[in-house]
Amino acid sequence: MPDDLADMVSVRYMVDDVDAAVDFYTKHLGFTLRMSAAPAFAEVARGRLRLLLSGPRSSAGRPMPDGTVPAPGGWNRIHLIVPDIAAEVERLRAAGLTFRNDIVTGPGGQQILLVDPAGNVVELFQPAAA
C-alpha cells in the first residue's frame, strides 16, 4: 500500500455509521484500516484506492449554505475487479450482504452493484475473457 497520498486515488463516501462502514470494507472487500476518528471519520485503503468514510459528525457532513445535508447512497461508485464474479457474489450473499441488481453481462464483462451499510454502491466487475 502506498504511503504517499499523492500516489493514491481518493474517493469520499458519506456514511451513516463510520464503524459499520469500516467493518464492511475491511471484512468483506479486502480494505485495510489506515486511520480512524470514529464516529466522525475513517480512512481505509485497498491498493492505491484510499476510501474516506465520512459520518454525519465529520466536516464533510456539515450542511451546505442552502441547508442541504450531504447524504450517502448515490449512483457514483468505486469499481473493484474480481476474478470470479459468481463466486464473489455467492460469498457476499452468504455473509448477508445486499445487491441492487443481479449480475449484468455486457461487451466488457460482467458487473453487479453491492450496497454498503449506508446505501453507497460498490461495483464488482469481472472483465470479459480476452
N, CA, C and O atoms as a printed pandas DataFrame, in Angstrom:
     atom_number atom_name residue_name chain_id  residue_number  x_coord  y_coord  z_coord
0              1         N          MET        A               1    0.853   -1.171    0.000
1              2        CA          MET        A               1    0.000    0.000    0.000
2              3         C          MET        A               1    0.900    1.235    0.000
3              4         O          MET        A               1    1.795    1.347    0.838
4              5         N          PRO        A               2    0.673    2.153   -0.921
5              6        CA          PRO        A               2    1.492    3.378   -0.952
6              7         C          PRO        A               2    1.295    4.209    0.312
7              8         O          PRO        A               2    0.196    4.281    0.862
8              9         N          ASP        A               3    2.376    4.831    0.758
9             10        CA          ASP        A               3    2.285    5.707    1.921
10            11         C          ASP        A               3    2.060    7.154    1.516
11            12         O          ASP        A               3    1.482    7.928    2.279
12            13         N          ASP        A               4    2.510    7.526    0.323
13            14        CA          ASP        A               4    2.392    8.898   -0.152
14            15         C          ASP        A               4    0.994    9.110   -0.734
15            16         O          ASP        A               4    0.623    8.460   -1.711
16            17         N          LEU        A               5    0.226   10.013   -0.141
17            18        CA          LEU        A               5   -1.145   10.252   -0.608
18            19         C          LEU        A               5   -1.194   10.712   -2.053
19            20         O          LEU        A               5   -2.209   10.524   -2.725
20            21         N          ALA        A               6   -0.121   11.310   -2.543
21            22        CA          ALA        A               6   -0.087   11.756   -3.932
22            23         C          ALA        A               6   -0.113   10.570   -4.894
23            24         O          ALA        A               6   -0.476   10.733   -6.059
24            25         N          ASP        A               7    0.266    9.381   -4.426
25            26        CA          ASP        A               7    0.278    8.175   -5.258
26            27         C          ASP        A               7   -1.022    7.385   -5.157
27            28         O          ASP        A               7   -1.142    6.307   -5.739
28            29         N          MET        A               8   -1.997    7.918   -4.419
29            30        CA          MET        A               8   -3.252    7.208   -4.234
30            31         C          MET        A               8   -4.408    7.957   -4.878
31            32         O          MET        A               8   -4.357    9.175   -5.053
32            33         N          VAL        A               9   -5.442    7.218   -5.225
33            34        CA          VAL        A               9   -6.695    7.805   -5.695
34            35         C          VAL        A               9   -7.620    7.867   -4.493
35            36         O          VAL        A               9   -7.859    6.849   -3.844
36            37         N          SER        A              10   -8.139    9.035   -4.190
37            38        CA          SER        A              10   -9.001    9.208   -3.020
38            39         C          SER        A              10  -10.448    9.425   -3.442
39            40         O          SER        A              10  -10.742   10.220   -4.335
40            41         N          VAL        A              11  -11.339    8.700   -2.780
41            42        CA          VAL        A              11  -12.775    8.811   -3.004
42            43         C          VAL        A              11  -13.427    8.984   -1.638
43            44         O          VAL        A              11  -13.075    8.281   -0.690
44            45         N          ARG        A              12  -14.374    9.915   -1.528
45            46        CA          ARG        A              12  -15.083   10.105   -0.262
46            47         C          ARG        A              12  -16.491    9.548   -0.390
47            48         O          ARG        A              12  -17.205    9.841   -1.350
48            49         N          TYR        A              13  -16.879    8.744    0.586
49            50        CA          TYR        A              13  -18.253    8.272    0.708
50            51         C          TYR        A              13  -18.825    8.834    2.000
51            52         O          TYR        A              13  -18.181    8.773    3.047
52            53         N          MET        A              14  -20.018    9.373    1.928
53            54        CA          MET        A              14  -20.767    9.752    3.116
54            55         C          MET        A              14  -21.383    8.464    3.652
55            56         O          MET        A              14  -21.932    7.670    2.888
56            57         N          VAL        A              15  -21.293    8.257    4.969
57            58        CA          VAL        A              15  -21.844    7.052    5.590
58            59         C          VAL        A              15  -22.645    7.449    6.829
59            60         O          VAL        A              15  -22.413    8.506    7.416
60            61         N          ASP        A              16  -23.576    6.606    7.214
61            62        CA          ASP        A              16  -24.378    6.855    8.413
62            63         C          ASP        A              16  -23.644    6.441    9.681
63            64         O          ASP        A              16  -23.803    7.063   10.731
64            65         N          ASP        A              17  -22.831    5.376    9.574
65            66        CA          ASP        A              17  -22.150    4.788   10.728
66            67         C          ASP        A              17  -20.730    4.427   10.303
67            68         O          ASP        A              17  -20.526    3.467    9.559
68            69         N          VAL        A              18  -19.757    5.188   10.772
69            70        CA          VAL        A              18  -18.367    5.001   10.356
70            71         C          VAL        A              18  -17.855    3.612   10.736
71            72         O          VAL        A              18  -17.207    2.951    9.924
72            73         N          ASP        A              19  -18.136    3.165   11.952
73            74        CA          ASP        A              19  -17.659    1.842   12.369
74            75         C          ASP        A              19  -18.249    0.723   11.510
75            76         O          ASP        A              19  -17.538   -0.218   11.156
76            77         N          ALA        A              20  -19.522    0.812   11.172
77            78        CA          ALA        A              20  -20.151   -0.195   10.317
78            79         C          ALA        A              20  -19.532   -0.188    8.924
79            80         O          ALA        A              20  -19.343   -1.245    8.321
80            81         N          ALA        A              21  -19.214    1.001    8.410
81            82        CA          ALA        A              21  -18.593    1.109    7.092
82            83         C          ALA        A              21  -17.185    0.511    7.108
83            84         O          ALA        A              21  -16.812   -0.214    6.186
84            85         N          VAL        A              22  -16.404    0.806    8.144
85            86        CA          VAL        A              22  -15.056    0.236    8.258
86            87         C          VAL        A              22  -15.151   -1.287    8.292
87            88         O          VAL        A              22  -14.398   -1.969    7.597
88            89         N          ASP        A              23  -16.055   -1.817    9.082
89            90        CA          ASP        A              23  -16.224   -3.264    9.174
90            91         C          ASP        A              23  -16.580   -3.859    7.813
91            92         O          ASP        A              23  -16.020   -4.882    7.417
92            93         N          PHE        A              24  -17.499   -3.231    7.103
93            94        CA          PHE        A              24  -17.934   -3.706    5.780
94            95         C          PHE        A              24  -16.755   -3.769    4.815
95            96         O          PHE        A              24  -16.510   -4.809    4.204
96            97         N          TYR        A              25  -16.033   -2.677    4.674
97            98        CA          TYR        A              25  -14.959   -2.623    3.681
98            99         C          TYR        A              25  -13.756   -3.484    4.063
99           100         O          TYR        A              25  -13.131   -4.076    3.183
100          101         N          THR        A              26  -13.419   -3.569    5.330
101          102        CA          THR        A              26  -12.265   -4.385    5.732
102          103         C          THR        A              26  -12.613   -5.872    5.787
103          104         O          THR        A              26  -11.805   -6.708    5.383
104          105         N          LYS        A              27  -13.773   -6.202    6.270
105          106        CA          LYS        A              27  -14.158   -7.610    6.437
106          107         C          LYS        A              27  -14.532   -8.276    5.117
107          108         O          LYS        A              27  -14.186   -9.434    4.886
108          109         N          HIS        A              28  -15.236   -7.552    4.253
109          110        CA          HIS        A              28  -15.794   -8.182    3.056
110          111         C          HIS        A              28  -15.064   -7.863    1.758
111          112         O          HIS        A              28  -15.137   -8.648    0.813
112          113         N          LEU        A              29  -14.359   -6.727    1.683
113          114        CA          LEU        A              29  -13.793   -6.311    0.399
114          115         C          LEU        A              29  -12.281   -6.124    0.401
115          116         O          LEU        A              29  -11.730   -5.588   -0.561
116          117         N          GLY        A              30  -11.605   -6.550    1.450
117          118        CA          GLY        A              30  -10.145   -6.547    1.434
118          119         C          GLY        A              30   -9.472   -5.207    1.657
119          120         O          GLY        A              30   -8.297   -5.055    1.323
120          121         N          PHE        A              31  -10.179   -4.227    2.211
121          122        CA          PHE        A              31   -9.570   -2.941    2.530
122          123         C          PHE        A              31   -8.833   -3.057    3.860
123          124         O          PHE        A              31   -9.129   -3.932    4.674
124          125         N          THR        A              32   -7.872   -2.163    4.067
125          126        CA          THR        A              32   -7.118   -2.077    5.309
126          127         C          THR        A              32   -7.416   -0.742    5.970
127          128         O          THR        A              32   -7.452    0.293    5.304
128          129         N          LEU        A              33   -7.627   -0.765    7.267
129          130        CA          LEU        A              33   -7.855    0.482    8.003
130          131         C          LEU        A              33   -6.548    1.252    8.095
131          132         O          LEU        A              33   -5.551    0.734    8.598
132          133         N          ARG        A              34   -6.551    2.497    7.609
133          134        CA          ARG        A              34   -5.369    3.364    7.696
134          135         C          ARG        A              34   -5.462    4.300    8.891
135          136         O          ARG        A              34   -4.453    4.591    9.534
136          137         N          MET        A              35   -6.684    4.781    9.196
137          138        CA          MET        A              35   -6.865    5.735   10.281
138          139         C          MET        A              35   -8.338    5.778   10.657
139          140         O          MET        A              35   -9.214    5.703    9.794
140          141         N          SER        A              36   -8.603    5.900   11.956
141          142        CA          SER        A              36   -9.982    6.030   12.402
142          143         C          SER        A              36  -10.105    7.165   13.404
143          144         O          SER        A              36   -9.337    7.256   14.362
144          145         N          ALA        A              37  -11.088    8.033   13.166
145          146        CA          ALA        A              37  -11.507    9.061   14.107
146          147         C          ALA        A              37  -13.017    8.887   14.303
147          148         O          ALA        A              37  -13.772    9.856   14.390
148          149         N          ALA        A              38  -13.430    7.606   14.368
149          150        CA          ALA        A              38  -14.851    7.291   14.532
150          151         C          ALA        A              38  -15.350    7.928   15.832
151          152         O          ALA        A              38  -14.622    7.976   16.824
152          153         N          PRO        A              39  -16.562    8.403   15.823
153          154        CA          PRO        A              39  -17.619    8.158   14.853
154          155         C          PRO        A              39  -17.678    9.162   13.702
155          156         O          PRO        A              39  -18.580    9.083   12.869
156          157         N          ALA        A              40  -16.742   10.096   13.641
157          158        CA          ALA        A              40  -16.811   11.126   12.597
158          159         C          ALA        A              40  -16.243   10.676   11.259
159          160         O          ALA        A              40  -16.820   10.980   10.215
160          161         N          PHE        A              41  -15.120    9.954   11.268
161          162        CA          PHE        A              41  -14.373    9.745   10.033
162          163         C          PHE        A              41  -13.449    8.542   10.162
163          164         O          PHE        A              41  -12.983    8.219   11.255
164          165         N          ALA        A              42  -13.188    7.881    9.038
165          166        CA          ALA        A              42  -12.152    6.850    8.958
166          167         C          ALA        A              42  -11.620    6.809    7.531
167          168         O          ALA        A              42  -12.252    7.295    6.592
168          169         N          GLU        A              43  -10.457    6.223    7.401
169          170        CA          GLU        A              43   -9.803    6.086    6.100
170          171         C          GLU        A              43   -9.397    4.631    5.941
171          172         O          GLU        A              43   -8.692    4.081    6.786
172          173         N          VAL        A              44   -9.851    4.000    4.840
173          174        CA          VAL        A              44   -9.456    2.634    4.514
174          175         C          VAL        A              44   -8.811    2.648    3.139
175          176         O          VAL        A              44   -9.027    3.573    2.356
176          177         N          ALA        A              45   -8.020    1.625    2.847
177          178        CA          ALA        A              45   -7.333    1.576    1.555
178          179         C          ALA        A              45   -7.286    0.155    1.023
179          180         O          ALA        A              45   -7.265   -0.823    1.770
180          181         N          ARG        A              46   -7.270    0.085   -0.280
181          182        CA          ARG        A              46   -7.079   -1.181   -0.995
182          183         C          ARG        A              46   -6.208   -0.837   -2.188
183          184         O          ARG        A              46   -6.648   -0.151   -3.111
184          185         N          GLY        A              47   -4.965   -1.317   -2.168
185          186        CA          GLY        A              47   -4.028   -0.946   -3.227
186          187         C          GLY        A              47   -3.841    0.561   -3.227
187          188         O          GLY        A              47   -3.509    1.148   -2.197
188          189         N          ARG        A              48   -4.050    1.182   -4.364
189          190        CA          ARG        A              48   -3.889    2.637   -4.486
190          191         C          ARG        A              48   -5.183    3.413   -4.236
191          192         O          ARG        A              48   -5.213    4.636   -4.366
192          193         N          LEU        A              49   -6.254    2.695   -3.876
193          194        CA          LEU        A              49   -7.539    3.344   -3.600
194          195         C          LEU        A              49   -7.634    3.701   -2.124
195          196         O          LEU        A              49   -7.546    2.827   -1.261
196          197         N          ARG        A              50   -7.807    4.947   -1.845
197          198        CA          ARG        A              50   -7.992    5.471   -0.485
198          199         C          ARG        A              50   -9.449    5.891   -0.378
199          200         O          ARG        A              50   -9.881    6.812   -1.072
200          201         N          LEU        A              51  -10.208    5.229    0.480
201          202        CA          LEU        A              51  -11.627    5.500    0.637
202          203         C          LEU        A              51  -11.836    6.223    1.957
203          204         O          LEU        A              51  -11.542    5.695    3.030
204          205         N          LEU        A              52  -12.347    7.439    1.855
205          206        CA          LEU        A              52  -12.593    8.294    3.016
206          207         C          LEU        A              52  -14.048    8.110    3.422
207          208         O          LEU        A              52  -14.958    8.414    2.650
208          209         N          LEU        A              53  -14.261    7.617    4.625
209          210        CA          LEU        A              53  -15.603    7.324    5.120
210          211         C          LEU        A              53  -16.002    8.417    6.094
211          212         O          LEU        A              53  -15.511    8.466    7.222
212          213         N          SER        A              54  -16.894    9.295    5.654
213          214        CA          SER        A              54  -17.266   10.472    6.435
214          215         C          SER        A              54  -18.666   10.335    7.001
215          216         O          SER        A              54  -19.642   10.213    6.262
216          217         N          GLY        A              55  -18.750   10.356    8.338
217          218        CA          GLY        A              55  -20.027   10.260    9.020
218          219         C          GLY        A              55  -20.686   11.614    9.180
219          220         O          GLY        A              55  -20.112   12.632    8.791
220          221         N          PRO        A              56  -21.891   11.643    9.750
221          222        CA          PRO        A              56  -22.625   12.897    9.935
222          223         C          PRO        A              56  -21.873   13.932   10.773
223          224         O          PRO        A              56  -22.097   15.131   10.610
224          225         N          ARG        A              57  -20.985   13.484   11.667
225          226        CA          ARG        A              57  -20.249   14.424   12.518
226          227         C          ARG        A              57  -18.924   14.873   11.906
227          228         O          ARG        A              57  -18.172   15.609   12.546
228          229         N          SER        A              58  -18.625   14.448   10.686
229          230        CA          SER        A              58  -17.387   14.882   10.022
230          231         C          SER        A              58  -17.577   16.270    9.425
231          232         O          SER        A              58  -18.703   16.746    9.279
232          233         N          SER        A              59  -16.477   16.906    9.084
233          234        CA          SER        A              59  -16.586   18.214    8.437
234          235         C          SER        A              59  -17.279   18.091    7.084
235          236         O          SER        A              59  -17.991   19.006    6.672
236          237         N          ALA        A              60  -17.080   16.966    6.386
237          238        CA          ALA        A              60  -17.738   16.753    5.093
238          239         C          ALA        A              60  -19.243   16.573    5.238
239          240         O          ALA        A              60  -19.975   16.703    4.257
240          241         N          GLY        A              61  -19.720   16.272    6.455
241          242        CA          GLY        A              61  -21.138   16.070    6.694
242          243         C          GLY        A              61  -21.892   17.325    7.080
243          244         O          GLY        A              61  -23.104   17.289    7.293
244          245         N          ARG        A              62  -21.171   18.441    7.171
245          246        CA          ARG        A              62  -21.841   19.700    7.561
246          247         C          ARG        A              62  -22.794   20.178    6.469
247          248         O          ARG        A              62  -22.523   19.986    5.284
248          249         N          PRO        A              63  -23.898   20.795    6.856
249          250        CA          PRO        A              63  -24.846   21.305    5.865
250          251         C          PRO        A              63  -24.211   22.353    4.944
251          252         O          PRO        A              63  -23.311   23.095    5.341
252          253         N          MET        A              64  -24.701   22.389    3.720
253          254        CA          MET        A              64  -24.279   23.382    2.744
254          255         C          MET        A              64  -24.964   24.710    3.086
255          256         O          MET        A              64  -25.901   24.735    3.884
256          257         N          PRO        A              65  -24.502   25.810    2.488
257          258        CA          PRO        A              65  -25.121   27.108    2.781
258          259         C          PRO        A              65  -26.629   27.149    2.530
259          260         O          PRO        A              65  -27.346   27.913    3.177
260          261         N          ASP        A              66  -27.119   26.317    1.581
261          262        CA          ASP        A              66  -28.560   26.300    1.312
262          263         C          ASP        A              66  -29.327   25.354    2.235
263          264         O          ASP        A              66  -30.541   25.205    2.102
264          265         N          GLY        A              67  -28.612   24.705    3.183
265          266        CA          GLY        A              67  -29.251   23.810    4.125
266          267         C          GLY        A              67  -29.204   22.342    3.737
267          268         O          GLY        A              67  -29.550   21.486    4.552
268          269         N          THR        A              68  -28.785   22.023    2.515
269          270        CA          THR        A              68  -28.688   20.638    2.076
270          271         C          THR        A              68  -27.640   19.908    2.912
271          272         O          THR        A              68  -26.531   20.406    3.108
272          273         N          VAL        A              69  -28.000   18.729    3.400
273          274        CA          VAL        A              69  -27.084   17.924    4.200
274          275         C          VAL        A              69  -26.537   16.787    3.327
275          276         O          VAL        A              69  -27.322   16.030    2.755
276          277         N          PRO        A              70  -25.208   16.652    3.212
277          278        CA          PRO        A              70  -24.635   15.549    2.436
278          279         C          PRO        A              70  -25.133   14.205    2.976
279          280         O          PRO        A              70  -25.211   14.007    4.188
280          281         N          ALA        A              71  -25.468   13.290    2.069
281          282        CA          ALA        A              71  -26.026   12.002    2.465
282          283         C          ALA        A              71  -25.468   10.884    1.589
283          284         O          ALA        A              71  -25.054   11.139    0.458
284          285         N          PRO        A              72  -25.450    9.654    2.091
285          286        CA          PRO        A              72  -24.967    8.525    1.307
286          287         C          PRO        A              72  -26.000    8.031    0.309
287          288         O          PRO        A              72  -27.159    8.447    0.324
288          289         N          GLY        A              73  -25.547    7.125   -0.567
289          290        CA          GLY        A              73  -26.470    6.359   -1.393
290          291         C          GLY        A              73  -26.640    6.778   -2.833
291          292         O          GLY        A              73  -27.605    6.354   -3.469
292          293         N          GLY        A              74  -25.755    7.589   -3.381
293          294        CA          GLY        A              74  -25.878    7.986   -4.784
294          295         C          GLY        A              74  -25.480    6.872   -5.735
295          296         O          GLY        A              74  -25.265    5.735   -5.314
296          297         N          TRP        A              75  -25.384    7.194   -7.005
297          298        CA          TRP        A              75  -25.041    6.198   -8.020
298          299         C          TRP        A              75  -23.565    6.206   -8.390
299          300         O          TRP        A              75  -23.097    5.272   -9.041
300          301         N          ASN        A              76  -22.820    7.230   -7.995
301          302        CA          ASN        A              76  -21.379    7.176   -8.204
302          303         C          ASN        A              76  -20.846    6.015   -7.391
303          304         O          ASN        A              76  -21.413    5.673   -6.353
304          305         N          ARG        A              77  -19.767    5.404   -7.848
305          306        CA          ARG        A              77  -19.298    4.216   -7.149
306          307         C          ARG        A              77  -17.837    3.915   -7.419
307          308         O          ARG        A              77  -17.264    4.332   -8.426
308          309         N          ILE        A              78  -17.246    3.169   -6.477
309          310        CA          ILE        A              78  -15.929    2.625   -6.744
310          311         C          ILE        A              78  -16.137    1.345   -7.534
311          312         O          ILE        A              78  -17.209    0.740   -7.490
312          313         N          HIS        A              79  -15.110    0.943   -8.250
313          314        CA          HIS        A              79  -15.181   -0.163   -9.196
314          315         C          HIS        A              79  -14.067   -1.130   -8.833
315          316         O          HIS        A              79  -12.890   -0.801   -8.981
316          317         N          LEU        A              80  -14.423   -2.330   -8.356
317          318        CA          LEU        A              80  -13.431   -3.316   -7.951
318          319         C          LEU        A              80  -13.443   -4.500   -8.913
319          320         O          LEU        A              80  -14.496   -5.070   -9.199
320          321         N          ILE        A              81  -12.263   -4.864   -9.407
321          322        CA          ILE        A              81  -12.120   -6.011  -10.307
322          323         C          ILE        A              81  -12.089   -7.286   -9.468
323          324         O          ILE        A              81  -11.385   -7.360   -8.461
324          325         N          VAL        A              82  -12.853   -8.281   -9.887
325          326        CA          VAL        A              82  -12.853   -9.586   -9.228
326          327         C          VAL        A              82  -12.586  -10.664  -10.274
327          328         O          VAL        A              82  -13.000  -10.518  -11.424
328          329         N          PRO        A              83  -11.896  -11.753   -9.894
329          330        CA          PRO        A              83  -11.566  -12.792  -10.872
330          331         C          PRO        A              83  -12.734  -13.715  -11.204
331          332         O          PRO        A              83  -12.792  -14.257  -12.308
332          333         N          ASP        A              84  -13.668  -13.905  -10.265
333          334        CA          ASP        A              84  -14.802  -14.811  -10.464
334          335         C          ASP        A              84  -16.028  -14.164   -9.819
335          336         O          ASP        A              84  -16.257  -14.322   -8.620
336          337         N          ILE        A              85  -16.803  -13.446  -10.605
337          338        CA          ILE        A              85  -17.906  -12.656  -10.053
338          339         C          ILE        A              85  -18.977  -13.540   -9.418
339          340         O          ILE        A              85  -19.542  -13.180   -8.385
340          341         N          ALA        A              86  -19.262  -14.695  -10.026
341          342        CA          ALA        A              86  -20.294  -15.568   -9.459
342          343         C          ALA        A              86  -19.885  -16.056   -8.069
343          344         O          ALA        A              86  -20.706  -16.067   -7.151
344          345         N          ALA        A              87  -18.637  -16.454   -7.912
345          346        CA          ALA        A              87  -18.154  -16.916   -6.606
346          347         C          ALA        A              87  -18.146  -15.777   -5.592
347          348         O          ALA        A              87  -18.479  -15.981   -4.424
348          349         N          GLU        A              88  -17.771  -14.589   -6.030
349          350        CA          GLU        A              88  -17.730  -13.430   -5.129
350          351         C          GLU        A              88  -19.143  -13.062   -4.667
351          352         O          GLU        A              88  -19.353  -12.770   -3.490
352          353         N          VAL        A              89  -20.096  -13.076   -5.572
353          354        CA          VAL        A              89  -21.486  -12.773   -5.221
354          355         C          VAL        A              89  -22.020  -13.828   -4.251
355          356         O          VAL        A              89  -22.697  -13.489   -3.281
356          357         N          GLU        A              90  -21.727  -15.075   -4.501
357          358        CA          GLU        A              90  -22.170  -16.143   -3.601
358          359         C          GLU        A              90  -21.582  -15.947   -2.197
359          360         O          GLU        A              90  -22.290  -16.093   -1.201
360          361         N          ARG        A              91  -20.288  -15.616   -2.121
361          362        CA          ARG        A              91  -19.628  -15.394   -0.829
362          363         C          ARG        A              91  -20.262  -14.229   -0.075
363          364         O          ARG        A              91  -20.524  -14.329    1.124
364          365         N          LEU        A              92  -20.507  -13.126   -0.779
365          366        CA          LEU        A              92  -21.059  -11.934   -0.141
366          367         C          LEU        A              92  -22.527  -12.121    0.238
367          368         O          LEU        A              92  -22.955  -11.640    1.287
368          369         N          ARG        A              93  -23.290  -12.800   -0.583
369          370        CA          ARG        A              93  -24.698  -13.086   -0.223
370          371         C          ARG        A              93  -24.752  -13.995    1.000
371          372         O          ARG        A              93  -25.609  -13.816    1.865
372          373         N          ALA        A              94  -23.846  -14.968    1.081
373          374        CA          ALA        A              94  -23.798  -15.860    2.239
374          375         C          ALA        A              94  -23.472  -15.093    3.517
375          376         O          ALA        A              94  -23.856  -15.499    4.613
376          377         N          ALA        A              95  -22.755  -13.971    3.361
377          378        CA          ALA        A              95  -22.434  -13.119    4.509
378          379         C          ALA        A              95  -23.583  -12.168    4.842
379          380         O          ALA        A              95  -23.478  -11.373    5.776
380          381         N          GLY        A              96  -24.689  -12.246    4.077
381          382        CA          GLY        A              96  -25.863  -11.424    4.356
382          383         C          GLY        A              96  -25.835  -10.043    3.723
383          384         O          GLY        A              96  -26.614   -9.171    4.109
384          385         N          LEU        A              97  -24.941   -9.826    2.746
385          386        CA          LEU        A              97  -24.851   -8.506    2.117
386          387         C          LEU        A              97  -25.895   -8.358    1.023
387          388         O          LEU        A              97  -26.437   -9.345    0.525
388          389         N          THR        A              98  -26.171   -7.106    0.653
389          390        CA          THR        A              98  -27.263   -6.765   -0.258
390          391         C          THR        A              98  -26.727   -6.227   -1.586
391          392         O          THR        A              98  -25.713   -5.530   -1.627
392          393         N          PHE        A              99  -27.425   -6.564   -2.662
393          394        CA          PHE        A              99  -27.098   -6.077   -4.002
394          395         C          PHE        A              99  -28.284   -5.293   -4.549
395          396         O          PHE        A              99  -29.433   -5.575   -4.208
396          397         N          ARG        A             100  -27.999   -4.302   -5.405
397          398        CA          ARG        A             100  -29.078   -3.535   -6.047
398          399         C          ARG        A             100  -29.648   -4.261   -7.252
399          400         O          ARG        A             100  -30.783   -4.005   -7.655
400          401         N          ASN        A             101  -28.872   -5.158   -7.824
401          402        CA          ASN        A             101  -29.296   -5.818   -9.047
402          403         C          ASN        A             101  -28.709   -7.221   -9.091
403          404         O          ASN        A             101  -28.080   -7.671   -8.133
404          405         N          ASP        A             102  -28.917   -7.907  -10.208
405          406        CA          ASP        A             102  -28.292   -9.195  -10.465
406          407         C          ASP        A             102  -27.093   -8.957  -11.376
407          408         O          ASP        A             102  -26.896   -7.849  -11.874
408          409         N          ILE        A             103  -26.304   -9.985  -11.590
409          410        CA          ILE        A             103  -25.145   -9.854  -12.480
410          411         C          ILE        A             103  -25.631   -9.489  -13.879
411          412         O          ILE        A             103  -26.544  -10.114  -14.420
412          413         N          VAL        A             104  -25.004   -8.465  -14.452
413          414        CA          VAL        A             104  -25.315   -7.988  -15.797
414          415         C          VAL        A             104  -24.103   -8.267  -16.676
415          416         O          VAL        A             104  -22.966   -8.009  -16.281
416          417         N          THR        A             105  -24.352   -8.797  -17.872
417          418        CA          THR        A             105  -23.271   -9.078  -18.819
418          419         C          THR        A             105  -23.327   -8.079  -19.959
419          420         O          THR        A             105  -24.379   -7.850  -20.556
420          421         N          GLY        A             106  -22.168   -7.486  -20.251
421          422        CA          GLY        A             106  -22.052   -6.544  -21.349
422          423         C          GLY        A             106  -20.813   -6.855  -22.161
423          424         O          GLY        A             106  -20.142   -7.854  -21.901
424          425         N          PRO        A             107  -20.495   -6.015  -23.147
425          426        CA          PRO        A             107  -19.355   -6.295  -24.017
426          427         C          PRO        A             107  -18.011   -6.312  -23.286
427          428         O          PRO        A             107  -17.076   -6.977  -23.732
428          429         N          GLY        A             108  -17.906   -5.587  -22.170
429          430        CA          GLY        A             108  -16.642   -5.528  -21.449
430          431         C          GLY        A             108  -16.500   -6.563  -20.352
431          432         O          GLY        A             108  -15.405   -6.774  -19.831
432          433         N          GLY        A             109  -17.602   -7.211  -19.998
433          434        CA          GLY        A             109  -17.539   -8.194  -18.923
434          435         C          GLY        A             109  -18.843   -8.238  -18.149
435          436         O          GLY        A             109  -19.907   -7.911  -18.674
436          437         N          GLN        A             110  -18.744   -8.651  -16.882
437          438        CA          GLN        A             110  -19.915   -8.776  -16.032
438          439         C          GLN        A             110  -19.769   -7.861  -14.824
439          440         O          GLN        A             110  -18.669   -7.629  -14.323
440          441         N          GLN        A             111  -20.919   -7.342  -14.366
441          442        CA          GLN        A             111  -20.900   -6.460  -13.208
442          443         C          GLN        A             111  -22.137   -6.667  -12.352
443          444         O          GLN        A             111  -23.164   -7.170  -12.808
444          445         N          ILE        A             112  -22.003   -6.258  -11.084
445          446        CA          ILE        A             112  -23.117   -6.264  -10.148
446          447         C          ILE        A             112  -22.863   -5.136   -9.152
447          448         O          ILE        A             112  -21.712   -4.776   -8.903
448          449         N          LEU        A             113  -23.928   -4.579   -8.581
449          450        CA          LEU        A             113  -23.814   -3.466   -7.652
450          451         C          LEU        A             113  -24.108   -3.912   -6.228
451          452         O          LEU        A             113  -25.242   -4.252   -5.890
452          453         N          LEU        A             114  -23.073   -3.905   -5.403
453          454        CA          LEU        A             114  -23.143   -4.230   -3.988
454          455         C          LEU        A             114  -23.458   -2.957   -3.217
455          456         O          LEU        A             114  -22.977   -1.884   -3.580
456          457         N          VAL        A             115  -24.257   -3.059   -2.157
457          458        CA          VAL        A             115  -24.652   -1.890   -1.367
458          459         C          VAL        A             115  -23.967   -1.952   -0.006
459          460         O          VAL        A             115  -24.046   -2.969    0.683
460          461         N          ASP        A             116  -23.286   -0.854    0.392
461          462        CA          ASP        A             116  -22.654   -0.819    1.709
462          463         C          ASP        A             116  -23.701   -0.485    2.770
463          464         O          ASP        A             116  -24.843   -0.192    2.416
464          465         N          PRO        A             117  -23.354   -0.518    4.059
465          466        CA          PRO        A             117  -24.351   -0.300    5.106
466          467         C          PRO        A             117  -25.072    1.045    5.038
467          468         O          PRO        A             117  -26.174    1.174    5.570
468          469         N          ALA        A             118  -24.469    2.051    4.393
469          470        CA          ALA        A             118  -25.097    3.369    4.302
470          471         C          ALA        A             118  -25.893    3.553    3.013
471          472         O          ALA        A             118  -26.577    4.564    2.852
472          473         N          GLY        A             119  -25.815    2.588    2.090
473          474        CA          GLY        A             119  -26.530    2.701    0.822
474          475         C          GLY        A             119  -25.651    3.127   -0.339
475          476         O          GLY        A             119  -26.152    3.316   -1.448
476          477         N          ASN        A             120  -24.340    3.283   -0.114
477          478        CA          ASN        A             120  -23.416    3.588   -1.204
478          479         C          ASN        A             120  -23.199    2.337   -2.043
479          480         O          ASN        A             120  -23.318    1.218   -1.544
480          481         N          VAL        A             121  -22.880    2.529   -3.315
481          482        CA          VAL        A             121  -22.735    1.420   -4.249
482          483         C          VAL        A             121  -21.259    1.109   -4.490
483          484         O          VAL        A             121  -20.424    2.004   -4.617
484          485         N          VAL        A             122  -20.970   -0.182   -4.549
485          486        CA          VAL        A             122  -19.654   -0.701   -4.937
486          487         C          VAL        A             122  -19.893   -1.622   -6.124
487          488         O          VAL        A             122  -20.631   -2.602   -6.020
488          489         N          GLU        A             123  -19.265   -1.304   -7.256
489          490        CA          GLU        A             123  -19.409   -2.163   -8.423
490          491         C          GLU        A             123  -18.340   -3.247   -8.403
491          492         O          GLU        A             123  -17.147   -2.957   -8.320
492          493         N          LEU        A             124  -18.781   -4.493   -8.482
493          494        CA          LEU        A             124  -17.861   -5.615   -8.647
494          495         C          LEU        A             124  -17.882   -5.960  -10.140
495          496         O          LEU        A             124  -18.951   -6.088  -10.737
496          497         N          PHE        A             125  -16.699   -6.109  -10.735
497          498        CA          PHE        A             125  -16.605   -6.265  -12.188
498          499         C          PHE        A             125  -15.624   -7.362  -12.530
499          500         O          PHE        A             125  -14.502   -7.399  -12.024
500          501         N          GLN        A             126  -16.070   -8.268  -13.408
501          502        CA          GLN        A             126  -15.183   -9.292  -13.957
502          503         C          GLN        A             126  -15.032   -9.019  -15.441
503          504         O          GLN        A             126  -16.007   -9.116  -16.187
504          505         N          PRO        A             127  -13.811   -8.672  -15.891
505          506        CA          PRO        A             127  -13.605   -8.381  -17.308
506          507         C          PRO        A             127  -13.914   -9.594  -18.183
507          508         O          PRO        A             127  -13.761  -10.741  -17.761
508          509         N          ALA        A             128  -14.350   -9.317  -19.403
509          510        CA          ALA        A             128  -14.606  -10.392  -20.362
510          511         C          ALA        A             128  -13.284  -11.085  -20.693
511          512         O          ALA        A             128  -12.217  -10.471  -20.669
512          513         N          ALA        A             129  -13.383  -12.374  -21.000
513          514        CA          ALA        A             129  -12.181  -13.118  -21.383
514          515         C          ALA        A             129  -11.630  -12.549  -22.686
515          516         O          ALA        A             129  -12.381  -12.191  -23.594
516          517         N          ALA        A             130  -10.312  -12.475  -22.758
517          518        CA          ALA        A             130   -9.668  -11.893  -23.968
518          519         C          ALA        A             130   -9.698  -12.855  -25.114
519          520         O          ALA        A             130   -9.208  -12.539  -26.198
